[in-house]
Amino acid sequence: MDRERTDELTEKVTDSLMPRLSELPGFNGYYLIEAGEGVITSISLFETSAQADESTRVASEWVREQELEAALPHEPKMTSGPVIAHKTGHLVAAV
């Protein structure tokens, strides 16, 4: 990710992508994580893999609409699968 555009991306994700994703069937959560060194990671949680696939399509369309391709120099890496363990609590910064 172009480091100079991280704030822009964060604002756009908050203002327009997250509301769009949260309206999709099966939505259970979305996280945008700044991992440092220009790496941005997002995690979307949906009830089914088909719903997650639809969210990927919506997010890809959104990137094109927002003209963010130039800010994302590498093709996103997608990983999907069932959650096999989890616990929730207060959100904190990962270290």
N, C-alpha and C positions, 0 to 999 in steps of 0.2 A: 504494500500500500504506500502510495506517495504520502510521506509523513506530514507534508504541509497541508494535506487535505483531510487529515483525521478528524478535526473538529467539524468540518463541513459534512463528512460522512456521518458522524455521530448525530448531528442535528437532523440530517435528512432521514436517517434510519428512524430516529425517535418520532419525527413529525409525520412521516408518510409511509414507511415500510411496516413498522410495528403495528399501526392501526389496521393496515391491509391484511397482514398475516393473522392478527387476532380475530378477524372476522371469518376466517376459514374454518370449515368443520373440523373438529378434533383438536383445535389449538389448545396447547397446555403450557406454552411458555416460549420466550425468546430471550437470548442473551447475546450481547455484543461485547467482546473482550479484546482489549488492547494488550497484546502479548509482548510488545516491545520490538525493537529492530524493524519497525514497519510492518509487523505481522498483526493482522486483525483476524479474529476467529469469531464465528457466530454459531450458536447452538439453537436449534428450533426443536421443540417437543410437540409431537402430534400423537394421536391415539393409534393410527395405523400407518403402515408404510406408504399406502396409496395417498393418504392425506399429506404425508411428509413430501412425497414426490410432487404433489401439486404446489406445496409451499416453495419448493425449489424452482418450479416453473415461474411462479409469481415473483419470486425474488430476482430471478434472471431478467425477467421482463422489466422489473423496476430499475435494475442497474442500467439497462439500455435507456429507459425513459429519463432517468436522472443524468444521463451522459457521464457515467462514472467509469467507463471502460478504461480511459487513459490513466485514471488514478489507481487502477488495479492491474499492475504490470504482468501478473501471473494468473493463469487459469485457476479458479478456485478448486480445491480438492474437496470432494464430497465423501462423507462417510455416513453410513446409515446402519441401523440395527436396533434391536429391542434393548430397552434399559433393563439390565439384569440385577442392579442393586442401586438404591438411592436413599438419601435422607435429606430432608429440607430443614432449614433453620434460617438464621439471619444472613443476609448477603454481606460478604466481606471481600476485601481485596485479596486476590490470590497472591501468594508469595513464592 
